[in-house]
């Protein structure tokens, strides 16, 4: 939902240049292989391998196209068992990237990129994480800052979307700000399936 909000409602209005980074809940949370949680996070970790294969060969735009396709299948279609080659083909990418599902050589890149985000927030957060340039120091350098969130159940539209972004940026860039939270009382509303 956070990605949908930023891409659909904020990026163009706030002239954002977005680089998408992975976070593996398998690597971060280290679930017991016998737990019910292990299978889905292992599956999504393997999807990250394919995404990094795509990024290495095709660049960030292709990475994002696949991210959007996978998110649509997982969240709108409620399907974690789709054929990866079919998903790649749906966005015009070489289906040979599907071989990366089982290729552990991509794990180091996933961990390096993930650790860069966690270095900004600390390890006691989840996903999403948004990093951006914060306050400018005396030498004119912008400090990189990040926050976990915002966790939203539906993507706000129009002015409300921009208000949320501007508030998020303000919180992220104010020195000493750490956390805002309330108990979630509704499930995510993913809206219509993107075409």
CNS distance restraints for C-alpha pairs under 8 A (distance, minus, plus):
assign (resid   1 and name CA) (resid   5 and name CA) 6.15 0.50 0.50
assign (resid   1 and name CA) (resid 151 and name CA) 7.82 0.50 0.50
assign (resid   1 and name CA) (resid 152 and name CA) 6.32 0.50 0.50
assign (resid   1 and name CA) (resid 153 and name CA) 6.70 0.50 0.50
assign (resid   1 and name CA) (resid 154 and name CA) 6.07 0.50 0.50
assign (resid   1 and name CA) (resid 155 and name CA) 5.65 0.50 0.50
assign (resid   1 and name CA) (resid 188 and name CA) 7.63 0.50 0.50
assign (resid   1 and name CA) (resid 190 and name CA) 6.71 0.50 0.50
assign (resid   2 and name CA) (resid   6 and name CA) 6.21 0.50 0.50
assign (resid   2 and name CA) (resid 128 and name CA) 7.17 0.50 0.50
assign (resid   2 and name CA) (resid 149 and name CA) 7.72 0.50 0.50
assign (resid   2 and name CA) (resid 150 and name CA) 6.75 0.50 0.50
assign (resid   2 and name CA) (resid 151 and name CA) 6.74 0.50 0.50
assign (resid   2 and name CA) (resid 152 and name CA) 6.47 0.50 0.50
assign (resid   2 and name CA) (resid 155 and name CA) 6.78 0.50 0.50
assign (resid   3 and name CA) (resid   7 and name CA) 5.95 0.50 0.50
assign (resid   4 and name CA) (resid   8 and name CA) 5.64 0.50 0.50
assign (resid   4 and name CA) (resid   9 and name CA) 7.78 0.50 0.50
assign (resid   4 and name CA) (resid 155 and name CA) 6.46 0.50 0.50
assign (resid   5 and name CA) (resid   9 and name CA) 5.46 0.50 0.50
assign (resid   5 and name CA) (resid  10 and name CA) 6.70 0.50 0.50
assign (resid   5 and name CA) (resid 155 and name CA) 4.77 0.50 0.50
assign (resid   5 and name CA) (resid 156 and name CA) 6.37 0.50 0.50
assign (resid   5 and name CA) (resid 157 and name CA) 7.51 0.50 0.50
assign (resid   5 and name CA) (resid 161 and name CA) 6.93 0.50 0.50
assign (resid   6 and name CA) (resid  10 and name CA) 4.77 0.50 0.50
assign (resid   6 and name CA) (resid  11 and name CA) 5.66 0.50 0.50
assign (resid   7 and name CA) (resid  11 and name CA) 5.35 0.50 0.50
assign (resid   7 and name CA) (resid  12 and name CA) 7.81 0.50 0.50
assign (resid   9 and name CA) (resid  13 and name CA) 7.29 0.50 0.50
assign (resid   9 and name CA) (resid 156 and name CA) 7.81 0.50 0.50
assign (resid   9 and name CA) (resid 157 and name CA) 6.12 0.50 0.50
assign (resid   9 and name CA) (resid 158 and name CA) 6.42 0.50 0.50
assign (resid   9 and name CA) (resid 161 and name CA) 6.20 0.50 0.50
assign (resid   9 and name CA) (resid 162 and name CA) 7.37 0.50 0.50
assign (resid  10 and name CA) (resid  14 and name CA) 5.88 0.50 0.50
assign (resid  10 and name CA) (resid  16 and name CA) 7.80 0.50 0.50
assign (resid  10 and name CA) (resid 161 and name CA) 6.67 0.50 0.50
assign (resid  10 and name CA) (resid 162 and name CA) 6.08 0.50 0.50
assign (resid  10 and name CA) (resid 165 and name CA) 7.17 0.50 0.50
assign (resid  11 and name CA) (resid  15 and name CA) 5.63 0.50 0.50
assign (resid  11 and name CA) (resid  16 and name CA) 4.75 0.50 0.50
assign (resid  11 and name CA) (resid  17 and name CA) 7.49 0.50 0.50
assign (resid  11 and name CA) (resid  18 and name CA) 7.97 0.50 0.50
assign (resid  12 and name CA) (resid  16 and name CA) 6.52 0.50 0.50
assign (resid  13 and name CA) (resid 162 and name CA) 7.94 0.50 0.50
assign (resid  19 and name CA) (resid  60 and name CA) 6.95 0.50 0.50
assign (resid  20 and name CA) (resid  60 and name CA) 7.45 0.50 0.50
assign (resid  20 and name CA) (resid  63 and name CA) 7.95 0.50 0.50
assign (resid  20 and name CA) (resid  64 and name CA) 6.97 0.50 0.50
assign (resid  21 and name CA) (resid 113 and name CA) 6.23 0.50 0.50
assign (resid  21 and name CA) (resid 114 and name CA) 6.85 0.50 0.50
assign (resid  22 and name CA) (resid  48 and name CA) 6.75 0.50 0.50
assign (resid  22 and name CA) (resid 110 and name CA) 6.13 0.50 0.50
assign (resid  22 and name CA) (resid 113 and name CA) 6.53 0.50 0.50
assign (resid  22 and name CA) (resid 114 and name CA) 5.76 0.50 0.50
assign (resid  23 and name CA) (resid  28 and name CA) 7.80 0.50 0.50
assign (resid  23 and name CA) (resid 110 and name CA) 7.23 0.50 0.50
assign (resid  23 and name CA) (resid 111 and name CA) 7.81 0.50 0.50
assign (resid  23 and name CA) (resid 113 and name CA) 7.84 0.50 0.50
assign (resid  23 and name CA) (resid 114 and name CA) 5.10 0.50 0.50
assign (resid  23 and name CA) (resid 127 and name CA) 7.22 0.50 0.50
assign (resid  24 and name CA) (resid  28 and name CA) 6.09 0.50 0.50
assign (resid  24 and name CA) (resid  41 and name CA) 7.52 0.50 0.50
assign (resid  24 and name CA) (resid  44 and name CA) 7.55 0.50 0.50
assign (resid  24 and name CA) (resid  45 and name CA) 5.53 0.50 0.50
assign (resid  24 and name CA) (resid  48 and name CA) 7.53 0.50 0.50
assign (resid  24 and name CA) (resid 110 and name CA) 7.45 0.50 0.50
assign (resid  24 and name CA) (resid 111 and name CA) 7.79 0.50 0.50
assign (resid  24 and name CA) (resid 114 and name CA) 7.38 0.50 0.50
assign (resid  25 and name CA) (resid  29 and name CA) 5.48 0.50 0.50
assign (resid  25 and name CA) (resid  30 and name CA) 7.52 0.50 0.50
assign (resid  25 and name CA) (resid  41 and name CA) 5.92 0.50 0.50
assign (resid  25 and name CA) (resid  45 and name CA) 7.30 0.50 0.50
assign (resid  26 and name CA) (resid  30 and name CA) 5.37 0.50 0.50
assign (resid  26 and name CA) (resid  31 and name CA) 6.59 0.50 0.50
assign (resid  26 and name CA) (resid  38 and name CA) 7.21 0.50 0.50
assign (resid  26 and name CA) (resid  41 and name CA) 5.19 0.50 0.50
assign (resid  26 and name CA) (resid  42 and name CA) 5.80 0.50 0.50
assign (resid  26 and name CA) (resid  45 and name CA) 6.33 0.50 0.50
assign (resid  27 and name CA) (resid 111 and name CA) 7.64 0.50 0.50
assign (resid  31 and name CA) (resid  35 and name CA) 6.81 0.50 0.50
assign (resid  31 and name CA) (resid  37 and name CA) 6.71 0.50 0.50
assign (resid  31 and name CA) (resid  38 and name CA) 5.59 0.50 0.50
assign (resid  32 and name CA) (resid  38 and name CA) 6.46 0.50 0.50
assign (resid  33 and name CA) (resid  38 and name CA) 5.40 0.50 0.50
assign (resid  33 and name CA) (resid  39 and name CA) 7.66 0.50 0.50
assign (resid  34 and name CA) (resid  38 and name CA) 7.00 0.50 0.50
assign (resid  35 and name CA) (resid  39 and name CA) 7.94 0.50 0.50
assign (resid  36 and name CA) (resid  40 and name CA) 7.96 0.50 0.50
assign (resid  37 and name CA) (resid  41 and name CA) 6.52 0.50 0.50
assign (resid  38 and name CA) (resid  42 and name CA) 5.85 0.50 0.50
assign (resid  39 and name CA) (resid  43 and name CA) 6.12 0.50 0.50
assign (resid  40 and name CA) (resid  44 and name CA) 6.27 0.50 0.50
assign (resid  40 and name CA) (resid  80 and name CA) 7.66 0.50 0.50
assign (resid  41 and name CA) (resid  45 and name CA) 5.94 0.50 0.50
assign (resid  42 and name CA) (resid  46 and name CA) 6.27 0.50 0.50
assign (resid  43 and name CA) (resid  47 and name CA) 6.43 0.50 0.50
assign (resid  43 and name CA) (resid  80 and name CA) 7.72 0.50 0.50
assign (resid  44 and name CA) (resid  48 and name CA) 6.38 0.50 0.50
assign (resid  45 and name CA) (resid  49 and name CA) 6.69 0.50 0.50
assign (resid  46 and name CA) (resid  50 and name CA) 6.77 0.50 0.50
assign (resid  46 and name CA) (resid 100 and name CA) 7.57 0.50 0.50
assign (resid  46 and name CA) (resid 101 and name CA) 4.74 0.50 0.50
assign (resid  46 and name CA) (resid 102 and name CA) 6.65 0.50 0.50
assign (resid  47 and name CA) (resid  51 and name CA) 6.32 0.50 0.50
assign (resid  47 and name CA) (resid 101 and name CA) 6.08 0.50 0.50
assign (resid  48 and name CA) (resid  52 and name CA) 6.13 0.50 0.50
assign (resid  48 and name CA) (resid 110 and name CA) 7.29 0.50 0.50
assign (resid  49 and name CA) (resid  53 and name CA) 6.19 0.50 0.50
assign (resid  49 and name CA) (resid 100 and name CA) 5.63 0.50 0.50
assign (resid  49 and name CA) (resid 101 and name CA) 5.81 0.50 0.50
assign (resid  49 and name CA) (resid 102 and name CA) 7.88 0.50 0.50
assign (resid  49 and name CA) (resid 103 and name CA) 7.04 0.50 0.50
assign (resid  49 and name CA) (resid 104 and name CA) 7.68 0.50 0.50
assign (resid  49 and name CA) (resid 106 and name CA) 5.40 0.50 0.50
assign (resid  49 and name CA) (resid 107 and name CA) 6.78 0.50 0.50
assign (resid  49 and name CA) (resid 110 and name CA) 7.42 0.50 0.50
assign (resid  50 and name CA) (resid  54 and name CA) 6.22 0.50 0.50
assign (resid  50 and name CA) (resid  97 and name CA) 5.86 0.50 0.50
assign (resid  50 and name CA) (resid  98 and name CA) 6.05 0.50 0.50
assign (resid  50 and name CA) (resid  99 and name CA) 7.55 0.50 0.50
assign (resid  50 and name CA) (resid 100 and name CA) 4.94 0.50 0.50
assign (resid  50 and name CA) (resid 101 and name CA) 5.69 0.50 0.50
assign (resid  51 and name CA) (resid  55 and name CA) 6.15 0.50 0.50
assign (resid  51 and name CA) (resid  63 and name CA) 5.67 0.50 0.50
assign (resid  51 and name CA) (resid  66 and name CA) 6.85 0.50 0.50
assign (resid  51 and name CA) (resid  67 and name CA) 7.25 0.50 0.50
assign (resid  52 and name CA) (resid  56 and name CA) 6.04 0.50 0.50
assign (resid  52 and name CA) (resid  63 and name CA) 7.27 0.50 0.50
assign (resid  52 and name CA) (resid 106 and name CA) 6.67 0.50 0.50
assign (resid  52 and name CA) (resid 109 and name CA) 7.57 0.50 0.50
assign (resid  52 and name CA) (resid 110 and name CA) 7.34 0.50 0.50
assign (resid  53 and name CA) (resid  57 and name CA) 6.34 0.50 0.50
assign (resid  53 and name CA) (resid  97 and name CA) 6.19 0.50 0.50
assign (resid  53 and name CA) (resid 100 and name CA) 6.54 0.50 0.50
assign (resid  53 and name CA) (resid 106 and name CA) 7.27 0.50 0.50
assign (resid  54 and name CA) (resid  58 and name CA) 5.44 0.50 0.50
assign (resid  54 and name CA) (resid  59 and name CA) 6.86 0.50 0.50
assign (resid  54 and name CA) (resid  62 and name CA) 6.58 0.50 0.50
assign (resid  54 and name CA) (resid  63 and name CA) 5.77 0.50 0.50
assign (resid  54 and name CA) (resid  97 and name CA) 6.54 0.50 0.50
assign (resid  55 and name CA) (resid  59 and name CA) 4.37 0.50 0.50
assign (resid  55 and name CA) (resid  60 and name CA) 5.49 0.50 0.50
assign (resid  55 and name CA) (resid  62 and name CA) 6.58 0.50 0.50
assign (resid  55 and name CA) (resid  63 and name CA) 5.08 0.50 0.50
assign (resid  58 and name CA) (resid  62 and name CA) 5.80 0.50 0.50
assign (resid  58 and name CA) (resid  63 and name CA) 7.48 0.50 0.50
assign (resid  59 and name CA) (resid  63 and name CA) 6.36 0.50 0.50
assign (resid  60 and name CA) (resid  64 and name CA) 6.15 0.50 0.50
assign (resid  61 and name CA) (resid  65 and name CA) 6.27 0.50 0.50
assign (resid  62 and name CA) (resid  66 and name CA) 6.30 0.50 0.50
assign (resid  62 and name CA) (resid  93 and name CA) 7.65 0.50 0.50
assign (resid  63 and name CA) (resid  67 and name CA) 6.17 0.50 0.50
assign (resid  64 and name CA) (resid  68 and name CA) 6.11 0.50 0.50
assign (resid  65 and name CA) (resid  69 and name CA) 6.29 0.50 0.50
assign (resid  65 and name CA) (resid  91 and name CA) 6.47 0.50 0.50
assign (resid  66 and name CA) (resid  70 and name CA) 6.04 0.50 0.50
assign (resid  66 and name CA) (resid  87 and name CA) 7.46 0.50 0.50
assign (resid  66 and name CA) (resid  88 and name CA) 6.73 0.50 0.50
assign (resid  66 and name CA) (resid  91 and name CA) 6.61 0.50 0.50
assign (resid  67 and name CA) (resid  71 and name CA) 6.02 0.50 0.50
assign (resid  68 and name CA) (resid  72 and name CA) 6.13 0.50 0.50
assign (resid  69 and name CA) (resid  73 and name CA) 6.33 0.50 0.50
assign (resid  69 and name CA) (resid  87 and name CA) 6.66 0.50 0.50
assign (resid  69 and name CA) (resid  90 and name CA) 7.84 0.50 0.50
assign (resid  69 and name CA) (resid  91 and name CA) 7.26 0.50 0.50
assign (resid  70 and name CA) (resid  74 and name CA) 6.07 0.50 0.50
assign (resid  70 and name CA) (resid  87 and name CA) 7.02 0.50 0.50
assign (resid  71 and name CA) (resid  75 and name CA) 5.74 0.50 0.50
assign (resid  71 and name CA) (resid  76 and name CA) 7.65 0.50 0.50
assign (resid  72 and name CA) (resid  76 and name CA) 5.15 0.50 0.50
assign (resid  72 and name CA) (resid  77 and name CA) 6.61 0.50 0.50
assign (resid  72 and name CA) (resid 193 and name CA) 6.78 0.50 0.50
assign (resid  72 and name CA) (resid 194 and name CA) 7.05 0.50 0.50
assign (resid  73 and name CA) (resid  77 and name CA) 4.82 0.50 0.50
assign (resid  73 and name CA) (resid  78 and name CA) 6.35 0.50 0.50
assign (resid  73 and name CA) (resid  79 and name CA) 5.66 0.50 0.50
assign (resid  73 and name CA) (resid  80 and name CA) 7.36 0.50 0.50
assign (resid  73 and name CA) (resid  82 and name CA) 7.73 0.50 0.50
assign (resid  74 and name CA) (resid  78 and name CA) 4.86 0.50 0.50
assign (resid  74 and name CA) (resid  79 and name CA) 4.92 0.50 0.50
assign (resid  74 and name CA) (resid  80 and name CA) 5.56 0.50 0.50
assign (resid  75 and name CA) (resid  79 and name CA) 7.48 0.50 0.50
assign (resid  75 and name CA) (resid 190 and name CA) 7.09 0.50 0.50
assign (resid  76 and name CA) (resid 190 and name CA) 6.67 0.50 0.50
assign (resid  76 and name CA) (resid 192 and name CA) 7.77 0.50 0.50
assign (resid  76 and name CA) (resid 193 and name CA) 5.79 0.50 0.50
assign (resid  82 and name CA) (resid  86 and name CA) 7.69 0.50 0.50
assign (resid  82 and name CA) (resid  87 and name CA) 7.66 0.50 0.50
assign (resid  83 and name CA) (resid  87 and name CA) 6.56 0.50 0.50
assign (resid  84 and name CA) (resid  88 and name CA) 6.20 0.50 0.50
assign (resid  84 and name CA) (resid  95 and name CA) 7.85 0.50 0.50
assign (resid  84 and name CA) (resid  98 and name CA) 5.69 0.50 0.50
assign (resid  85 and name CA) (resid  89 and name CA) 6.09 0.50 0.50
assign (resid  85 and name CA) (resid  95 and name CA) 4.78 0.50 0.50
assign (resid  85 and name CA) (resid  96 and name CA) 7.42 0.50 0.50
assign (resid  85 and name CA) (resid  97 and name CA) 7.67 0.50 0.50
assign (resid  85 and name CA) (resid  98 and name CA) 5.54 0.50 0.50
assign (resid  86 and name CA) (resid  90 and name CA) 6.07 0.50 0.50
assign (resid  86 and name CA) (resid  95 and name CA) 7.51 0.50 0.50
assign (resid  87 and name CA) (resid  91 and name CA) 6.81 0.50 0.50
assign (resid  88 and name CA) (resid  92 and name CA) 6.38 0.50 0.50
assign (resid  88 and name CA) (resid  93 and name CA) 5.02 0.50 0.50
assign (resid  88 and name CA) (resid  94 and name CA) 6.52 0.50 0.50
assign (resid  88 and name CA) (resid  95 and name CA) 5.58 0.50 0.50
assign (resid  88 and name CA) (resid  97 and name CA) 7.71 0.50 0.50
assign (resid  88 and name CA) (resid  98 and name CA) 7.62 0.50 0.50
assign (resid  89 and name CA) (resid  93 and name CA) 5.42 0.50 0.50
assign (resid  89 and name CA) (resid  94 and name CA) 6.67 0.50 0.50
assign (resid  89 and name CA) (resid  95 and name CA) 6.08 0.50 0.50
assign (resid  99 and name CA) (resid 103 and name CA) 6.96 0.50 0.50
assign (resid 100 and name CA) (resid 104 and name CA) 7.84 0.50 0.50
assign (resid 100 and name CA) (resid 106 and name CA) 7.67 0.50 0.50
assign (resid 106 and name CA) (resid 110 and name CA) 6.41 0.50 0.50
assign (resid 107 and name CA) (resid 111 and name CA) 6.13 0.50 0.50
assign (resid 108 and name CA) (resid 112 and name CA) 6.06 0.50 0.50
assign (resid 109 and name CA) (resid 113 and name CA) 6.15 0.50 0.50
assign (resid 110 and name CA) (resid 114 and name CA) 6.01 0.50 0.50
assign (resid 111 and name CA) (resid 115 and name CA) 5.82 0.50 0.50
assign (resid 112 and name CA) (resid 116 and name CA) 6.35 0.50 0.50
assign (resid 113 and name CA) (resid 117 and name CA) 6.90 0.50 0.50
assign (resid 114 and name CA) (resid 118 and name CA) 6.39 0.50 0.50
assign (resid 115 and name CA) (resid 119 and name CA) 5.87 0.50 0.50
assign (resid 116 and name CA) (resid 120 and name CA) 6.89 0.50 0.50
assign (resid 117 and name CA) (resid 121 and name CA) 6.67 0.50 0.50
assign (resid 117 and name CA) (resid 129 and name CA) 7.08 0.50 0.50
assign (resid 117 and name CA) (resid 131 and name CA) 7.19 0.50 0.50
assign (resid 117 and name CA) (resid 146 and name CA) 7.40 0.50 0.50
assign (resid 118 and name CA) (resid 122 and name CA) 5.14 0.50 0.50
assign (resid 118 and name CA) (resid 123 and name CA) 5.61 0.50 0.50
assign (resid 118 and name CA) (resid 125 and name CA) 7.97 0.50 0.50
assign (resid 119 and name CA) (resid 123 and name CA) 7.53 0.50 0.50
assign (resid 120 and name CA) (resid 131 and name CA) 7.75 0.50 0.50
assign (resid 120 and name CA) (resid 144 and name CA) 7.56 0.50 0.50
assign (resid 120 and name CA) (resid 145 and name CA) 6.04 0.50 0.50
assign (resid 120 and name CA) (resid 146 and name CA) 5.58 0.50 0.50
assign (resid 120 and name CA) (resid 147 and name CA) 7.79 0.50 0.50
assign (resid 121 and name CA) (resid 125 and name CA) 7.25 0.50 0.50
assign (resid 121 and name CA) (resid 129 and name CA) 7.95 0.50 0.50
assign (resid 121 and name CA) (resid 145 and name CA) 7.80 0.50 0.50
assign (resid 121 and name CA) (resid 146 and name CA) 5.75 0.50 0.50
assign (resid 121 and name CA) (resid 147 and name CA) 5.82 0.50 0.50
assign (resid 121 and name CA) (resid 148 and name CA) 6.89 0.50 0.50
assign (resid 125 and name CA) (resid 148 and name CA) 6.08 0.50 0.50
assign (resid 126 and name CA) (resid 148 and name CA) 6.62 0.50 0.50
assign (resid 127 and name CA) (resid 148 and name CA) 6.45 0.50 0.50
assign (resid 127 and name CA) (resid 149 and name CA) 6.82 0.50 0.50
assign (resid 128 and name CA) (resid 148 and name CA) 5.76 0.50 0.50
assign (resid 128 and name CA) (resid 149 and name CA) 5.16 0.50 0.50
assign (resid 128 and name CA) (resid 150 and name CA) 7.11 0.50 0.50
assign (resid 128 and name CA) (resid 151 and name CA) 7.20 0.50 0.50
assign (resid 129 and name CA) (resid 146 and name CA) 6.66 0.50 0.50
assign (resid 129 and name CA) (resid 147 and name CA) 5.67 0.50 0.50
assign (resid 129 and name CA) (resid 148 and name CA) 4.34 0.50 0.50
assign (resid 129 and name CA) (resid 149 and name CA) 5.62 0.50 0.50
assign (resid 130 and name CA) (resid 146 and name CA) 5.41 0.50 0.50
assign (resid 130 and name CA) (resid 147 and name CA) 5.72 0.50 0.50
assign (resid 130 and name CA) (resid 148 and name CA) 6.51 0.50 0.50
assign (resid 130 and name CA) (resid 149 and name CA) 6.87 0.50 0.50
assign (resid 131 and name CA) (resid 144 and name CA) 6.84 0.50 0.50
assign (resid 131 and name CA) (resid 145 and name CA) 5.52 0.50 0.50
assign (resid 131 and name CA) (resid 146 and name CA) 3.95 0.50 0.50
assign (resid 131 and name CA) (resid 147 and name CA) 6.65 0.50 0.50
assign (resid 132 and name CA) (resid 144 and name CA) 5.74 0.50 0.50
assign (resid 132 and name CA) (resid 145 and name CA) 5.56 0.50 0.50
assign (resid 132 and name CA) (resid 146 and name CA) 6.18 0.50 0.50
assign (resid 133 and name CA) (resid 142 and name CA) 5.55 0.50 0.50
assign (resid 133 and name CA) (resid 143 and name CA) 5.68 0.50 0.50
assign (resid 133 and name CA) (resid 144 and name CA) 4.59 0.50 0.50
assign (resid 133 and name CA) (resid 145 and name CA) 6.03 0.50 0.50
assign (resid 133 and name CA) (resid 173 and name CA) 7.97 0.50 0.50
assign (resid 134 and name CA) (resid 142 and name CA) 5.67 0.50 0.50
assign (resid 134 and name CA) (resid 143 and name CA) 5.09 0.50 0.50
assign (resid 134 and name CA) (resid 144 and name CA) 5.65 0.50 0.50
assign (resid 134 and name CA) (resid 145 and name CA) 5.69 0.50 0.50
assign (resid 134 and name CA) (resid 172 and name CA) 7.33 0.50 0.50
assign (resid 134 and name CA) (resid 173 and name CA) 4.86 0.50 0.50
assign (resid 135 and name CA) (resid 142 and name CA) 5.57 0.50 0.50
assign (resid 135 and name CA) (resid 143 and name CA) 5.85 0.50 0.50
assign (resid 135 and name CA) (resid 173 and name CA) 6.17 0.50 0.50
assign (resid 135 and name CA) (resid 174 and name CA) 7.93 0.50 0.50
assign (resid 136 and name CA) (resid 140 and name CA) 5.48 0.50 0.50
assign (resid 136 and name CA) (resid 141 and name CA) 5.24 0.50 0.50
assign (resid 136 and name CA) (resid 142 and name CA) 4.21 0.50 0.50
assign (resid 136 and name CA) (resid 143 and name CA) 6.33 0.50 0.50
assign (resid 137 and name CA) (resid 141 and name CA) 5.45 0.50 0.50
assign (resid 137 and name CA) (resid 142 and name CA) 6.33 0.50 0.50
assign (resid 137 and name CA) (resid 143 and name CA) 7.34 0.50 0.50
assign (resid 145 and name CA) (resid 172 and name CA) 6.51 0.50 0.50
assign (resid 145 and name CA) (resid 173 and name CA) 6.83 0.50 0.50
assign (resid 146 and name CA) (resid 172 and name CA) 6.24 0.50 0.50
assign (resid 147 and name CA) (resid 172 and name CA) 6.13 0.50 0.50
assign (resid 150 and name CA) (resid 168 and name CA) 7.54 0.50 0.50
assign (resid 152 and name CA) (resid 188 and name CA) 7.37 0.50 0.50
assign (resid 153 and name CA) (resid 186 and name CA) 6.93 0.50 0.50
assign (resid 153 and name CA) (resid 187 and name CA) 6.13 0.50 0.50
assign (resid 153 and name CA) (resid 188 and name CA) 4.02 0.50 0.50
assign (resid 153 and name CA) (resid 189 and name CA) 5.76 0.50 0.50
assign (resid 153 and name CA) (resid 190 and name CA) 7.86 0.50 0.50
assign (resid 154 and name CA) (resid 188 and name CA) 5.99 0.50 0.50
assign (resid 154 and name CA) (resid 189 and name CA) 5.12 0.50 0.50
assign (resid 154 and name CA) (resid 190 and name CA) 6.39 0.50 0.50
assign (resid 154 and name CA) (resid 191 and name CA) 7.63 0.50 0.50
assign (resid 155 and name CA) (resid 161 and name CA) 7.50 0.50 0.50
assign (resid 155 and name CA) (resid 190 and name CA) 7.91 0.50 0.50
assign (resid 156 and name CA) (resid 160 and name CA) 5.90 0.50 0.50
assign (resid 156 and name CA) (resid 161 and name CA) 4.75 0.50 0.50
assign (resid 157 and name CA) (resid 161 and name CA) 4.90 0.50 0.50
assign (resid 158 and name CA) (resid 162 and name CA) 6.63 0.50 0.50
assign (resid 159 and name CA) (resid 163 and name CA) 6.09 0.50 0.50
assign (resid 160 and name CA) (resid 164 and name CA) 6.24 0.50 0.50
assign (resid 161 and name CA) (resid 165 and name CA) 6.33 0.50 0.50
assign (resid 162 and name CA) (resid 166 and name CA) 6.03 0.50 0.50
assign (resid 163 and name CA) (resid 167 and name CA) 6.04 0.50 0.50
assign (resid 164 and name CA) (resid 168 and name CA) 6.05 0.50 0.50
assign (resid 165 and name CA) (resid 169 and name CA) 6.15 0.50 0.50
assign (resid 166 and name CA) (resid 170 and name CA) 6.16 0.50 0.50
assign (resid 167 and name CA) (resid 171 and name CA) 6.23 0.50 0.50
assign (resid 168 and name CA) (resid 172 and name CA) 6.09 0.50 0.50
assign (resid 169 and name CA) (resid 173 and name CA) 6.07 0.50 0.50
assign (resid 170 and name CA) (resid 174 and name CA) 6.15 0.50 0.50
assign (resid 171 and name CA) (resid 177 and name CA) 6.27 0.50 0.50
assign (resid 172 and name CA) (resid 177 and name CA) 7.05 0.50 0.50
assign (resid 173 and name CA) (resid 177 and name CA) 7.99 0.50 0.50
